[in-house]
Amino acid sequence: MAILSNRLPTIRQLQCFVAVAEELNFRRAAERLHISQPPLSRQVRGLETLLGVTLIERDTHRVALTAAGKHFVNEAHRLLVGLDDAVTSLRDSAATYQENIRFGLTSVMDFSQLPALNVLLANPSFNQGIHQERAYSKRLVERVLASQIDLAIVGVFASASPALKSHKIGEDKMMVGLPASHAAAGKECIDLEDVADTPLFWFPRVDNPTFFDRCEALFDQVGFSAPRKPEPKEHVDLLARIAAGEGMGFLPCSMKAARRSGVVYRAFTDNIEARLRMDIHLIWRANEQNDAVLDVVNKLLATADAQAFTPFIPSFP
């Protein structure tokens, strides 16, 4: 193809020629290009040799364009402007392509305690152009379906919509948060019967039906019927009320990083812990066409495949 011919001028040759043609002075043209005069002259001579045409007449007194030079300078200028426009358009397009990714993260997890996932989420290269937001899993699912965000990491997800794709990328165990003064606070592991009379701050089913139903099935099976209180929306408020002795909370183990004076965290016994796990899923729209979004999805899935995300296993003092 002609566009791949080695007989075409280089961009630098065209730039040098246009600079001289506009200035009609080699010194000023060299200054504009931030080079010295000898390489500027070599570029122009090389262009003339390549084309087999004299473009510029020069002697010790004057610099002037030939008829061919006057014609070619317009073409060279048009080519350079077109190339500059193409580069600008590409950069603008790339910026838009990168900056429109909206990524949701469930607010009930401390991702710093999930090492492999946290490393990726903290990587500046991964996060370039990605806007992150945190909310409850139910809200994130709704926002993905409504195209208000592009993808999300949510807890215990069971898709009832063919409009979504999901992939499990990890899990987080549950623990109990107790007032430090609680009679069971001295135990290493807690069975549900140890806290049967303690009010439980609990979330409404609508916030996460799948996990709610899983927990309630376990509670019914073992006869756990602790009195319930509405769970505060803010985690800091929940811990404050637990510290005040108003009740207890069942929390993801990753949230142990959020310490509060007056609150102790205890593991559940093995049989309870095995059934109170929070699966972590990546979700995105099934008809997603944005390559930037799909690239983020693939990076997250590749990380999950390369190394299973090991949930944080806290030590309980």
Secondary structure, DSSP 8 states (H G I E B T S, - for coil): -GGG-TTS--HHHHHHHHHHHHHS-HHHHHHHHTS-HHHHHHHHHHHHHHHTS--EEE-SS-EEE-HHHHHHHHHHHHHHHHHHHHHHHHHHHHHHHHHTEEEEEETT--GGGSHHHHHHHT-HHHHTTEEEEEE-HHHHHHHHHTTSSSEEEEES-----TTEEEEEEEEEEEEEEEETTSTTTT-SEE-GGGGTTS-EEE--GGG-HHHHHHHHHHHHHHT----EEE--SSHHHHHHHHHTTS-EEEEEGGGGGS--TTEEEEEE-HHHHTT-EEEEEEEEETT---HHHHHHHHHHHHHHHHS-B--------
